[in-house]
Amino acid sequence: MDFKSKPIIIVSAVIVVILVLAAGFWYWSNSKQATPSEEATSLGGQIFDRTQSPLEGQVPDTNPFKDQKNPLDTIYKNPFE
């Protein structure tokens, strides 16, 4: 081996080590993701289940004017109509 090929071998070895570490980290992070059934059994999942709204997205109708678009129409008539 001559002196010029040593840096090429070292750089390629470092690149291979970095690629192996990146692939290992990617595999480790994907394998650590919890399934939905596991999340419900954790403390955070239990707190989330207990703090859900009992209405479940049902909002009561609170508009007292219903079909009337402008409540002042009955009080003031526009003279330009």
C-alpha positions as CSV (number, residue, x, y, z in Angstrom):
1,M,0.0,0.0,0.0
2,D,1.3,3.4,-0.8
3,F,0.8,6.6,1.1
4,K,-1.9,8.0,-1.2
5,S,-4.4,5.1,-0.7
6,K,-4.5,5.3,3.1
7,P,-6.7,8.5,3.3
8,I,-9.1,6.9,0.8
9,I,-9.4,3.8,2.9
10,I,-9.8,5.8,6.1
11,V,-12.5,8.1,4.6
12,S,-14.4,5.2,3.2
13,A,-14.3,3.3,6.5
14,V,-15.6,6.4,8.3
15,I,-18.4,6.7,5.8
16,V,-19.4,3.1,6.3
17,V,-19.4,3.5,10.1
18,I,-21.6,6.6,9.8
19,L,-24.0,4.8,7.5
20,V,-24.3,1.8,9.8
21,L,-24.9,4.1,12.8
22,A,-27.6,6.0,10.9
23,A,-29.3,2.8,9.8
24,G,-29.2,1.5,13.4
25,F,-30.6,4.7,14.8
26,W,-33.4,4.7,12.2
27,Y,-34.3,1.1,13.0
28,W,-34.2,1.7,16.8
29,S,-36.4,4.8,16.6
30,N,-39.0,3.0,14.4
31,S,-39.1,0.0,16.7
32,K,-39.6,2.1,19.8
33,Q,-42.9,3.6,18.5
34,A,-45.8,2.3,20.7
35,T,-48.9,0.9,19.2
36,P,-52.3,2.6,20.1
37,S,-53.2,-0.2,22.5
38,E,-49.9,0.3,24.4
39,E,-50.4,4.1,24.5
40,A,-53.7,3.7,26.3
41,T,-52.1,1.6,29.1
42,S,-49.4,4.2,29.8
43,L,-49.9,7.0,32.3
44,G,-50.3,9.6,29.6
45,G,-52.9,7.4,27.8
46,Q,-54.9,7.0,31.0
47,I,-54.8,10.8,31.7
48,F,-55.9,11.4,28.1
49,D,-58.8,9.1,28.3
50,R,-60.0,10.7,31.6
51,T,-59.8,14.2,30.3
52,Q,-62.0,13.7,27.2
53,S,-65.1,15.9,26.9
54,P,-68.4,14.1,27.7
55,L,-70.1,16.0,24.8
56,E,-67.8,14.4,22.2
57,G,-68.0,17.3,19.8
58,Q,-71.8,17.9,20.2
59,V,-72.2,21.7,20.6
60,P,-75.7,23.0,21.6
61,D,-77.4,25.5,19.4
62,T,-77.0,28.9,21.2
63,N,-78.1,31.3,18.4
64,P,-81.2,33.1,19.8
65,F,-81.9,34.7,16.4
66,K,-82.1,31.5,14.4
67,D,-83.1,32.6,10.8
68,Q,-82.9,36.3,11.4
69,K,-79.6,37.5,10.0
70,N,-79.6,41.0,11.5
71,P,-81.4,41.5,14.9
72,L,-81.7,45.2,14.2
73,D,-83.9,44.7,11.1
74,T,-87.1,44.8,13.3
75,I,-86.0,48.0,15.0
76,Y,-84.5,50.1,12.2
77,K,-85.6,50.0,8.6
78,N,-83.0,51.0,6.0
79,P,-84.4,53.9,4.0
80,F,-82.4,52.9,0.9
81,E,-84.1,49.5,0.4
